[in-house]
Amino acid sequence: MPYKLKVKTDGKETIYERKEAPMLENLLDALKVQRQEIVMYSDPKKFPTDKDNERLLSLRAEFAANFWKNGLTKKDVLSGVTAIEGLTSIVNAINETLGSPLSEDDLEEKKDNEKPKK
């Protein structure tokens, strides 16, 4: 399944696509994101701070830049990826790199791709 990320830079929208499976270097980046999430949400009595949220988004942007490559930078991701659709693409790529279950949309797409072609 190709991984896609839409990024707007200099007023131009570019779709970055990755067809290869996540590599170990991507796993290292995904584990950093996962660790930050654990730190942020492990104590139910504490809410994440602004600093926690900034670090999490920064790590996700760093993951995306390294994952999709092709000249994409962390700054490009932070300033050019939408907060909903784009972030969902990044989170799904992180989850799949970690071996986590696919999102509902991914499961539906996978089912459709596995159906016998007529």
Backbone as a chain_set.jsonl record, in Angstrom:
{"seq": "MPYKLKVKTDGKETIYERKEAPMLENLLDALKVQRQEIVMYSDPKKFPTDKDNERLLSLRAEFAANFWKNGLTKKDVLSGVTAIEGLTSIVNAINETLGSPLSEDDLEEKKDNEKPKK", "coords": {"N": [[0.846, -1.178, 0.0], [0.693, 2.123, -0.948], [2.035, 4.937, 0.75], [0.813, 8.12, 1.354], [1.292, 11.65, 1.451], [0.12, 14.868, 1.656], [1.463, 17.983, 1.053], [1.753, 21.442, 1.437], [3.722, 23.852, 0.071], [5.242, 26.964, -0.443], [2.91, 27.94, -1.63], [2.197, 25.912, -3.311], [0.825, 22.73, -3.812], [1.999, 19.535, -3.016], [2.12, 16.062, -3.494], [3.513, 13.619, -1.659], [4.738, 10.401, -2.09], [5.198, 7.134, -0.933], [6.282, 3.945, -1.608], [7.657, 1.821, -0.633], [8.217, -0.51, 2.066], [8.228, 0.353, 5.601], [11.385, 1.093, 7.072], [14.097, 0.115, 9.311], [15.239, 2.483, 10.3], [13.047, 4.148, 10.176], [11.47, 2.933, 12.067], [12.886, 3.543, 14.391], [12.421, 6.325, 14.545], [9.627, 6.26, 14.819], [9.379, 4.986, 17.266], [10.343, 6.963, 18.975], [8.277, 8.818, 18.811], [6.214, 7.274, 19.892], [7.183, 6.895, 22.506], [7.076, 9.522, 23.505], [4.308, 9.898, 23.49], [3.578, 8.025, 25.421], [4.8, 9.114, 27.689], [3.33, 11.483, 27.855], [0.682, 10.635, 28.289], [0.592, 8.739, 30.319], [0.093, 9.254, 33.021], [-2.905, 9.62, 34.422], [-3.738, 11.738, 35.949], [-2.42, 13.957, 35.195], [-2.316, 16.449, 32.725], [-1.278, 16.84, 29.301], [1.317, 19.177, 28.668], [1.912, 22.381, 27.063], [4.488, 22.276, 26.104], [4.869, 19.489, 25.953], [3.014, 18.861, 23.902], [4.095, 20.328, 21.761], [6.544, 19.021, 21.473], [5.652, 16.444, 20.735], [4.353, 16.94, 18.245], [6.55, 17.915, 16.857], [8.228, 15.653, 16.799], [6.614, 13.958, 15.28], [6.573, 15.365, 12.874], [9.268, 15.229, 12.218], [9.504, 12.464, 11.892], [7.832, 12.179, 9.601], [9.226, 13.713, 7.657], [11.587, 12.225, 7.413], [10.515, 9.79, 6.663], [9.02, 10.136, 4.236], [10.886, 11.47, 2.693], [12.619, 12.694, -0.196], [13.511, 15.399, -0.241], [11.833, 16.615, 1.532], [11.273, 18.511, 4.433], [11.371, 18.848, 8.032], [10.373, 21.332, 8.767], [8.831, 21.94, 6.5], [6.816, 20.047, 6.81], [5.643, 20.81, 9.268], [4.63, 23.343, 8.614], [3.169, 22.951, 6.289], [1.391, 20.796, 6.256], [-1.873, 19.593, 6.668], [-3.963, 19.846, 9.6], [-5.768, 17.814, 10.023], [-6.379, 15.814, 7.828], [-3.717, 15.485, 6.852], [-2.244, 15.034, 9.222], [-3.45, 12.681, 9.999], [-2.53, 10.941, 7.998], [0.193, 10.863, 8.659], [0.125, 9.798, 11.282], [-1.048, 7.304, 10.739], [1.006, 6.146, 9.2], [3.025, 6.033, 11.111], [1.829, 4.297, 12.99], [1.601, 1.954, 11.437], [4.289, 1.45, 10.958], [5.091, 0.816, 13.518], [3.809, -1.538, 13.746], [1.243, -1.539, 14.587], [-2.362, -1.903, 14.627], [-4.156, -1.269, 11.568], [-5.859, 1.732, 10.485], [-9.458, 2.275, 10.306], [-10.183, 3.103, 7.706], [-7.969, 2.196, 6.256], [-8.223, -0.544, 6.644], [-10.613, -1.071, 5.239], [-9.799, -0.374, 2.637], [-7.808, -2.273, 2.262], [-9.336, -4.634, 2.338], [-10.864, -4.227, 0.026], [-8.849, -4.316, -1.921], [-8.057, -6.94, -1.717], [-10.122, -8.422, -2.69], [-11.267, -10.723, -5.155], [-10.539, -10.003, -8.529], [-12.754, -9.276, -11.193]], "CA": [[0.0, 0.0, 0.0], [1.502, 3.344, -0.936], [1.78, 5.937, 1.792], [0.755, 9.431, 0.709], [1.229, 12.825, 2.314], [-0.065, 16.104, 0.907], [2.183, 19.081, 1.703], [1.68, 22.711, 0.713], [4.896, 24.702, 0.284], [5.325, 28.08, -1.394], [1.637, 28.048, -2.326], [2.022, 24.781, -4.231], [0.545, 21.476, -3.125], [2.735, 18.388, -3.537], [1.794, 14.795, -2.837], [4.653, 12.736, -1.496], [4.271, 9.027, -2.069], [6.211, 6.14, -0.611], [5.761, 2.614, -1.926], [8.419, 0.78, 0.067], [7.867, -0.781, 3.461], [9.034, 1.093, 6.576], [12.697, 0.529, 7.383], [14.462, 0.203, 10.723], [15.429, 3.887, 10.669], [11.704, 4.679, 10.406], [11.027, 2.369, 13.342], [13.503, 4.345, 15.456], [11.672, 7.582, 14.632], [8.286, 5.952, 15.329], [9.508, 4.685, 18.701], [10.473, 8.253, 19.672], [6.915, 9.359, 18.896], [5.473, 6.436, 20.838], [7.671, 7.188, 23.865], [6.526, 10.82, 23.895], [2.896, 9.686, 23.791], [3.511, 7.324, 26.709], [5.129, 10.114, 28.717], [2.237, 12.462, 27.938], [-0.623, 10.092, 28.677], [0.694, 7.648, 31.294], [-0.455, 9.655, 34.32], [-4.238, 10.169, 34.158], [-3.969, 12.926, 36.766], [-1.706, 15.072, 34.579], [-2.633, 16.739, 31.336], [-0.095, 17.241, 28.547], [1.641, 20.604, 28.669], [2.193, 22.934, 25.733], [5.802, 21.751, 25.725], [4.628, 18.097, 25.537], [2.34, 18.878, 22.601], [5.063, 20.802, 20.769], [7.519, 17.934, 21.249], [4.98, 15.374, 19.999], [4.198, 17.357, 16.842], [7.892, 18.008, 16.29], [8.675, 14.281, 16.523], [5.812, 13.447, 14.169], [7.057, 16.043, 11.67], [10.586, 14.65, 11.935], [9.21, 11.149, 11.327], [7.295, 12.354, 8.246], [10.298, 14.178, 6.764], [12.491, 11.1, 7.176], [9.755, 8.695, 6.064], [8.684, 10.428, 2.839], [12.132, 11.946, 2.068], [12.506, 13.526, -1.413], [13.725, 16.812, 0.039], [10.855, 17.089, 2.511], [11.905, 18.857, 5.704], [10.509, 18.945, 9.213], [9.706, 22.634, 8.679], [7.793, 21.794, 5.468], [5.721, 19.269, 7.388], [4.967, 21.613, 10.292], [3.918, 24.496, 8.054], [2.436, 22.66, 5.076], [0.52, 19.627, 6.364], [-3.12, 19.944, 7.365], [-4.092, 19.32, 10.958], [-6.643, 16.638, 10.096], [-6.04, 14.803, 6.816], [-2.27, 15.264, 6.83], [-1.826, 14.416, 10.478], [-3.939, 11.303, 9.96], [-1.584, 10.194, 7.156], [1.426, 10.672, 9.429], [-0.165, 8.881, 12.389], [-1.232, 5.967, 10.166], [2.328, 5.639, 8.819], [3.707, 5.707, 12.369], [1.21, 3.092, 13.541], [1.965, 0.793, 10.634], [5.713, 1.205, 11.203], [5.163, 0.164, 14.827], [3.1, -2.809, 13.699], [-0.069, -1.354, 15.198], [-3.457, -2.153, 13.682], [-4.459, -0.224, 10.592], [-7.07, 2.514, 10.717], [-10.651, 1.711, 9.66], [-10.089, 3.382, 6.269], [-6.965, 1.3, 5.698], [-8.783, -1.898, 6.639], [-11.565, -1.138, 4.132], [-9.026, -0.365, 1.391], [-7.135, -3.562, 2.181], [-10.37, -5.608, 1.971], [-11.211, -3.991, -1.388], [-7.715, -4.757, -2.743], [-7.933, -8.394, -1.623], [-11.248, -9.057, -3.383], [-10.882, -11.21, -6.49], [-10.887, -9.126, -9.65], [-13.635, -9.946, -12.166]], "C": [[0.888, 1.238, 0.0], [1.058, 4.279, 0.186], [1.821, 7.292, 1.114], [0.644, 10.534, 1.755], [1.158, 14.061, 1.432], [0.567, 17.247, 1.709], [2.093, 20.323, 0.828], [2.905, 23.556, 1.083], [4.944, 25.747, -0.815], [4.066, 28.182, -2.251], [1.333, 26.907, -3.275], [1.83, 23.504, -3.419], [1.28, 20.325, -3.817], [2.299, 17.149, -2.776], [3.052, 13.939, -2.847], [4.117, 11.323, -1.375], [5.451, 8.099, -1.781], [5.597, 4.768, -0.836], [6.493, 1.509, -1.173], [7.974, 0.655, 1.524], [8.721, 0.082, 4.394], [10.331, 0.345, 6.892], [12.999, 0.7, 8.873], [14.677, 1.648, 11.172], [14.079, 4.569, 10.922], [11.142, 4.182, 11.724], [11.62, 3.158, 14.503], [12.761, 5.668, 15.651], [10.275, 7.349, 15.221], [8.325, 5.647, 16.826], [9.682, 5.96, 19.536], [9.099, 8.892, 19.861], [6.129, 8.588, 19.954], [5.892, 6.739, 22.279], [7.102, 8.52, 24.361], [5.052, 10.68, 24.251], [2.718, 8.99, 25.137], [3.778, 8.296, 27.847], [3.95, 11.061, 28.933], [0.966, 11.899, 28.569], [-0.574, 9.007, 29.752], [0.128, 7.993, 32.664], [-1.817, 10.318, 34.092], [-4.56, 11.43, 34.961], [-3.3, 14.167, 36.186], [-2.13, 15.223, 33.129], [-1.349, 17.122, 30.609], [0.083, 18.759, 28.577], [1.819, 21.08, 27.227], [3.522, 22.388, 25.212], [5.678, 20.289, 25.252], [4.027, 18.046, 24.138], [3.291, 19.318, 21.484], [6.078, 19.712, 20.441], [6.893, 16.807, 20.423], [4.834, 15.736, 18.521], [5.551, 17.464, 16.137], [8.418, 16.621, 15.919], [7.902, 13.667, 15.363], [6.27, 14.066, 12.847], [8.422, 15.492, 11.245], [10.415, 13.25, 11.323], [8.787, 11.291, 9.871], [8.389, 12.768, 7.26], [11.252, 13.036, 6.422], [11.8, 9.964, 6.429], [9.5, 8.938, 4.58], [9.87, 10.955, 2.037], [11.901, 12.904, 0.907], [12.609, 15.023, -1.144], [12.755, 17.415, 1.034], [11.564, 17.359, 3.833], [10.869, 18.882, 6.825], [9.718, 20.251, 9.172], [8.582, 22.597, 7.645], [6.571, 21.093, 6.045], [4.936, 20.128, 8.377], [4.139, 22.749, 9.688], [3.033, 24.156, 6.86], [1.513, 21.456, 5.095], [-0.713, 20.013, 7.168], [-3.233, 19.211, 8.695], [-4.965, 18.077, 11.036], [-6.181, 15.578, 9.104], [-4.546, 14.463, 6.83], [-1.765, 14.574, 8.08], [-2.275, 12.959, 10.533], [-3.009, 10.43, 9.12], [-0.303, 9.881, 7.914], [1.208, 9.646, 10.535], [-0.355, 7.457, 11.866], [0.106, 5.343, 9.769], [3.127, 5.237, 10.061], [3.153, 4.403, 12.937], [1.599, 1.845, 12.754], [3.442, 0.446, 10.817], [5.91, 0.474, 12.524], [4.473, -1.201, 14.846], [1.748, -2.749, 14.37], [-1.15, -1.633, 14.168], [-3.672, -0.962, 12.754], [-5.708, 0.53, 11.01], [-8.236, 1.847, 9.997], [-10.607, 1.917, 8.148], [-9.101, 2.432, 5.595], [-7.484, -0.131, 5.622], [-9.771, -2.081, 5.485], [-10.831, -1.203, 2.794], [-8.338, -1.714, 1.187], [-8.114, -4.658, 1.759], [-10.708, -5.474, 0.482], [-10.111, -4.513, -2.313], [-7.572, -6.278, -2.759], [-9.064, -9.132, -2.309], [-10.776, -9.531, -4.755], [-11.382, -10.262, -7.582], [-11.718, -9.915, -10.668], [-13.179, -9.661, -13.571]], "O": [[1.75, 1.379, 0.868], [-0.124, 4.386, 0.512], [2.76, 7.587, 0.375], [-0.002, 10.377, 2.791], [2.013, 14.28, 0.574], [0.251, 17.451, 2.881], [2.33, 20.261, -0.378], [3.099, 23.924, 2.241], [4.711, 25.441, -1.984], [4.14, 28.472, -3.445], [0.318, 26.932, -3.97], [2.568, 23.233, -2.471], [1.198, 20.159, -5.034], [2.13, 17.184, -1.557], [3.579, 13.585, -3.902], [3.157, 11.074, -0.647], [6.545, 8.267, -2.319], [4.522, 4.467, -0.318], [6.0, 0.385, -1.087], [7.432, 1.589, 2.116], [9.818, 0.497, 4.02], [10.353, -0.884, 6.965], [12.248, 1.351, 9.599], [14.334, 2.001, 12.301], [13.973, 5.454, 11.771], [10.43, 4.905, 12.42], [10.934, 3.416, 15.492], [12.505, 6.083, 16.781], [9.799, 8.148, 16.027], [7.408, 6.01, 17.562], [9.219, 6.025, 20.675], [8.792, 9.433, 20.923], [5.464, 9.181, 20.804], [5.045, 6.827, 23.168], [6.691, 8.625, 25.516], [4.594, 11.284, 25.221], [1.814, 9.328, 25.902], [3.065, 8.298, 28.85], [3.616, 11.397, 30.069], [0.261, 12.6, 29.294], [-1.606, 8.413, 30.065], [-0.28, 7.093, 33.398], [-1.879, 11.454, 33.62], [-5.547, 12.11, 34.68], [-3.569, 15.288, 36.619], [-2.281, 14.24, 32.404], [-0.43, 17.666, 31.221], [-0.886, 19.515, 28.517], [1.868, 20.276, 26.295], [3.658, 22.078, 24.028], [6.307, 19.899, 24.268], [4.48, 17.277, 23.29], [3.286, 18.745, 20.394], [6.427, 19.504, 19.279], [7.532, 16.276, 19.514], [5.154, 14.93, 17.647], [5.669, 17.138, 14.956], [8.989, 16.44, 14.843], [8.472, 12.936, 14.553], [6.346, 13.382, 11.827], [8.687, 15.315, 10.056], [11.096, 12.898, 10.36], [9.32, 10.604, 8.999], [8.466, 12.232, 6.155], [11.674, 12.897, 5.274], [12.436, 9.255, 5.649], [9.735, 8.053, 3.757], [9.852, 10.889, 0.808], [11.085, 13.82, 1.007], [11.886, 15.819, -1.742], [12.844, 18.602, 1.348], [12.358, 16.542, 4.299], [9.662, 18.932, 6.586], [8.533, 20.273, 9.504], [7.507, 23.151, 7.874], [5.435, 21.497, 5.798], [3.707, 20.17, 8.328], [3.067, 23.077, 10.198], [2.22, 24.984, 6.45], [0.913, 21.12, 4.074], [-0.618, 20.669, 8.205], [-2.685, 18.126, 8.889], [-4.905, 17.353, 12.03], [-5.645, 14.547, 9.51], [-4.167, 13.291, 6.819], [-0.959, 13.645, 8.01], [-1.559, 12.104, 11.055], [-2.729, 9.291, 9.497], [0.226, 8.773, 7.826], [2.014, 8.73, 10.706], [0.124, 6.505, 12.481], [0.318, 4.148, 9.976], [3.821, 4.221, 10.056], [3.912, 3.512, 13.318], [1.893, 0.802, 13.339], [3.804, -0.731, 10.829], [6.787, -0.382, 12.642], [4.544, -1.929, 15.836], [1.163, -3.784, 14.69], [-0.886, -1.603, 12.966], [-3.405, 0.186, 13.108], [-6.516, 0.029, 11.792], [-8.031, 0.956, 9.173], [-10.953, 1.012, 7.389], [-9.359, 1.926, 4.503], [-7.22, -0.844, 4.654], [-9.77, -3.121, 4.827], [-11.194, -1.99, 1.92], [-8.292, -2.232, 0.071], [-7.784, -5.507, 0.932], [-10.824, -6.471, -0.23], [-10.4, -5.084, -3.365], [-7.027, -6.841, -3.708], [-8.982, -10.346, -2.497], [-10.001, -8.854, -5.431], [-12.518, -9.789, -7.54], [-11.421, -11.073, -10.963], [-13.792, -10.136, -14.527]]}, "num_chains": 1, "name": "protein.A"}
